[in-house]
Amino acid sequence: MTRHGWIVAGALLMAGCNTTGTNVSDETLAGFTAGQTTRSEVIGQLGKPSTDLERQDGTHTVVYEYEQYRTRPDAFVPFLGVFSDDSSELDFGRVIMQFDADDRLQSYTREVEPAS
């Protein structure tokens, strides 16, 4: 393949995927312990959350959201992409963490919406 061909192929691959947010893995979540892990430790490990809500009683809700948009490869094939009903996929996930007034992790939940 020529240099021009590689550049075009690379551009198509990069155009086919867009990721935003922080995808928190199950392994990472397993490393956080309720009653011990602090909010600053979580933020230090995962980075800035999508949402960090402080309530009047001093408790916090911290949310990490993740979104990945992928264009399926057949969308780039001439004529074939026209016949594809859905040429893209979207993965979405959210981890919601509850912290007490002492900034200790109380609980977390994971919400996942697989590719649509």
Secondary structure, 3 states (H helix, E strand, C coil): CCHHHHHHHHHHHHHCEEEEECCCCHHHHHCCCCCCCEHHHHHHHHCCCCEEEECCCCCEEEEEEEEEEEECHHHHCCCHHHHCCCCEEEEEEEEEEEECCCCEEEEEEEEEECCC
